[in-house]
Amino acid sequence: MNLLFNALIITLLLLPGVILRLSYLSIFYSKKTFRSSFAEELLLSLLPTFIIQSVGFLIIKNRINLETFYLLLINSDKTIQHNLNVTSIANFLLYCAIVYTFSAMLGIYARKIVIKYSLDVRIPLLRLYNEWYYHLWGFVSVNEKGKKSFYETDNVWLDILVDNKDGSFIYSGWLYEFILSKEEGLDFLCLNGVRRRKLDKDEREEPTLIKEGELEKLIESNDDINVSYDNYEDKNVTVEQLNNYMDKRYYDMPGQNFIIPYKEVKNINIIYFNEEVN
């Protein structure tokens, strides 16, 4: 028998685990920059393959010639003498197609379960997303029992320190997208509603003592501010209120979208916001 044919048979038998893994990770912001070891990836592919093929073998073991199958695997010339014909090959390919479809569906279903119960932040081998996703689109919370859960937030506000030839600047705005790279993990940060200020304009402020009862009044006055960032250019009272609370050292950046290369970023401050539903 041809060695290439033998290698093809073995490859077809090992594919279910690879297909399951690919379908499991076939989501946006998936784990594109793998930090797992080769042994971990090998385990995550071979273990599902062994389980799936074992179940498949138990289902069809009475319909296949085990001796012929064994001779195929060891690349024996005696295979021809054991009824290896077009029908046998067609049945094998049909079996492979069914197993591959099942593996893909199993990967999708496993992903939904992992996301639902936050297993990807509790079990490293089940990690779904790139590391940056867990920081920029939400946060990981740990309860009193030490159990981790991931929570996506409605909006994320970033304060980004950037160095350039004119000095250090802080850019602040709403995150709407980030782009991953294979080298550093993060390539670009995409913001809108951006304002900036120079870092050297920071002033040391003396601590202010809040008198009894003033804190409640301050919180109540801030509760009245509700801004629609989809229509930020309007001149309504809400935007006017927000401007009163913004630091005068900031400069509004014109344009709808602002993109910052990650290679120019020194550090990032992240604030998470959730919309209240009445």
C-alpha positions in Angstrom: 0.0 0.0 0.0 1.1 3.6 -0.7 2.5 5.4 2.4 0.6 8.6 1.4 -2.7 6.6 1.4 -1.9 5.3 4.9 -1.0 8.8 6.1 -4.3 10.1 4.7 -6.3 7.5 6.6 -4.6 8.4 9.9 -5.1 12.1 9.2 -8.8 11.6 8.6 -9.1 9.7 11.8 -7.4 12.4 13.8 -9.4 15.3 12.4 -12.5 15.2 14.7 -10.5 16.8 17.6 -9.1 19.5 15.4 -12.6 20.3 14.0 -14.1 20.4 17.4 -11.3 22.8 18.6 -11.7 25.1 15.6 -15.5 25.3 16.0 -15.1 26.0 19.7 -12.9 29.0 19.0 -14.7 30.2 15.9 -15.9 33.5 17.5 -14.8 37.1 17.3 -11.9 38.0 19.6 -11.2 34.4 20.0 -7.9 33.2 21.4 -5.8 34.2 18.4 -2.6 34.7 20.3 -2.1 31.4 21.9 -0.1 31.3 25.0 -0.8 27.7 25.7 1.9 25.1 25.3 2.1 22.6 22.4 1.3 19.8 24.9 -1.9 21.6 25.9 -3.0 22.1 22.3 -2.1 18.5 21.5 -4.2 17.3 24.5 -7.2 19.4 23.5 -7.1 17.9 20.1 -6.2 14.2 20.7 -8.5 13.7 23.8 -11.7 14.7 22.0 -10.6 12.6 19.0 -10.1 9.5 21.1 -13.5 9.9 22.8 -15.4 10.6 19.6 -13.7 7.8 17.6 -14.3 5.4 20.5 -18.0 6.1 20.5 -18.1 5.9 16.7 -16.3 2.5 16.8 -18.8 1.1 19.4 -21.7 2.1 17.2 -20.4 0.6 13.9 -18.1 -2.1 15.1 -20.4 -4.9 13.8 -20.4 -3.3 10.3 -16.7 -3.1 9.7 -14.0 -5.7 9.0 -11.6 -5.1 11.9 -8.8 -7.1 10.2 -9.0 -5.0 7.1 -9.0 -1.8 9.2 -6.0 -3.0 11.1 -4.0 -3.8 8.0 -4.8 -0.3 6.6 -3.4 1.3 9.7 -0.1 -0.7 9.5 0.2 -0.1 5.7 0.1 -3.8 4.9 0.0 -5.2 1.3 -2.5 -7.8 2.5 -5.2 -5.1 2.6 -6.2 -5.8 -1.0 -7.1 -9.4 -0.1 -9.6 -8.3 2.5 -12.4 -6.8 0.5 -11.0 -3.2 0.2 -13.3 -1.9 -2.6 -15.1 1.2 -3.7 -18.1 0.4 -1.3 -15.8 0.1 1.7 -14.0 3.4 0.9 -17.4 5.2 0.3 -18.7 3.9 3.7 -15.5 5.1 5.4 -15.8 8.5 3.9 -19.5 8.7 4.9 -18.6 7.8 8.5 -15.9 10.5 8.5 -18.4 13.1 7.2 -20.9 12.2 10.0 -18.2 12.3 12.6 -16.9 15.7 11.4 -20.3 17.2 11.4 -20.9 15.9 14.9 -17.6 17.3 16.1 -18.3 20.8 14.7 -21.8 20.8 16.4 -20.3 19.5 19.7 -17.7 22.4 19.6 -20.4 25.0 19.2 -22.6 23.5 21.9 -19.6 23.2 24.3 -18.8 26.9 23.7 -22.3 27.9 24.7 -22.1 25.9 27.9 -18.7 27.3 28.8 -19.9 30.9 28.2 -23.1 30.4 30.2 -21.3 29.1 33.3 -18.1 31.2 32.9 -16.0 28.1 32.7 -13.5 29.8 30.5 -12.3 32.0 33.4 -12.3 29.1 35.8 -10.5 26.4 33.8 -7.5 27.6 31.8 -7.7 24.8 29.2 -11.2 26.0 28.3 -10.0 29.6 27.7 -12.1 31.0 24.8 -11.1 34.6 24.2 -7.9 36.5 23.8 -6.7 37.8 27.2 -7.5 41.4 26.2 -11.2 40.6 25.8 -11.6 39.8 29.5 -10.2 43.3 30.4 -11.7 45.5 27.7 -15.2 44.1 27.2 -15.9 43.3 30.8 -14.4 42.1 34.1 -13.9 39.0 36.1 -15.6 38.9 39.5 -14.8 36.6 42.3 -17.5 35.8 44.9 -17.1 35.0 48.5 -16.6 31.3 47.7 -13.7 32.1 45.3 -15.7 31.3 42.2 -14.9 33.4 39.2 -17.5 34.8 36.8 -17.1 37.0 33.7 -19.5 39.9 33.2 -19.7 41.9 29.9 -20.5 45.6 30.4 -22.7 47.9 28.3 -20.0 50.6 27.9 -16.3 50.9 28.6 -14.5 54.2 29.1 -10.8 54.3 28.6 -8.1 56.8 29.8 -5.1 56.1 27.7 -1.6 57.6 28.3 0.3 58.0 25.0 3.8 59.4 24.4 4.7 61.2 21.2 7.2 63.9 20.1 5.1 66.7 21.6 5.0 65.0 25.1 2.6 62.8 27.0 -1.1 63.0 26.4 -4.1 61.3 28.0 -6.8 60.4 25.6 -10.2 59.6 27.1 -13.2 58.1 25.2 -15.7 55.3 24.8 -14.3 52.0 23.5 -16.2 50.6 20.5 -13.7 48.1 19.1 -10.2 46.8 19.5 -8.1 44.9 17.0 -5.9 42.0 17.8 -2.4 41.2 16.5 -0.4 38.0 16.5 2.7 39.6 18.0 1.5 41.7 20.9 -2.0 40.5 21.4 -3.4 44.0 20.9 -2.8 46.1 17.9 -5.3 49.1 17.9 -7.8 50.7 20.2 -10.8 52.4 18.6 -12.6 55.1 20.5 -15.3 57.7 20.0 -16.3 60.8 21.9 -12.6 61.4 22.5 -11.0 64.2 24.5 -7.4 64.7 25.3 -5.1 66.7 27.6 -1.4 67.1 28.2 -0.1 65.2 31.1 2.2 68.0 32.2 -0.9 70.2 32.8 -1.7 68.1 35.9 -2.0 70.2 39.0 -1.6 69.1 42.5 -4.9 69.5 44.3 -5.4 69.9 48.0 -7.8 67.4 49.6 -11.3 68.8 50.0 -13.2 68.0 53.1 -16.9 67.3 52.5 -19.2 68.4 55.2 -21.9 66.2 56.6 -24.9 66.0 54.3 -23.0 67.5 51.2 -22.1 64.0 49.8 -25.8 63.0 49.5 -26.6 66.3 47.7 -23.7 65.8 45.3 -24.8 62.2 44.4 -28.4 63.4 43.9 -27.3 66.2 41.5 -25.2 63.8 39.4 -28.0 61.3 39.1 -29.9 63.8 36.9 -27.2 63.6 34.1 -28.2 61.2 31.3 -26.3 61.7 28.1 -27.0 60.2 24.7 -23.5 59.6 23.1 -25.1 58.7 19.8 -26.2 62.3 19.4 -23.4 64.1 21.2 -23.3 67.1 18.9 -26.8 68.4 20.0 -27.0 71.4 22.2 -29.5 70.1 24.7 -29.3 70.6 28.4 -27.8 67.2 29.1 -24.7 67.8 27.1 -24.4 71.2 28.7 -24.6 69.6 32.1 -21.9 67.1 31.1 -19.6 69.9 29.9 -19.8 71.6 33.2 -18.5 68.5 34.9 -15.6 67.9 32.4 -12.1 69.1 33.2 -11.4 72.4 31.4 -7.9 71.1 30.6 -9.4 68.6 28.1 -9.6 69.4 24.4 -12.4 67.8 22.2 -11.0 65.7 19.4 -13.0 66.3 16.1 -14.3 63.3 14.2 -16.4 60.3 15.0 -13.7 57.7 15.5 -10.2 57.8 17.0 -7.7 55.0 16.6 -4.7 54.6 18.8 -1.9 52.1 18.0 -1.1 49.9 21.0 2.6 50.3 20.5 2.3 53.9 21.6 0.3 53.2 24.7 2.0 53.5 28.1 -0.9 52.5 30.3 -4.7 52.3 30.3 -7.3 53.2 32.9 -10.6 51.3 32.4 -14.0 52.3 33.7 -17.0 50.0 33.2 -20.6 51.2 32.8 -23.8 49.3 32.9 -27.1 50.8 31.7 -29.9 50.8 34.3 -33.1 49.2 33.1 -36.2 50.6 34.8 
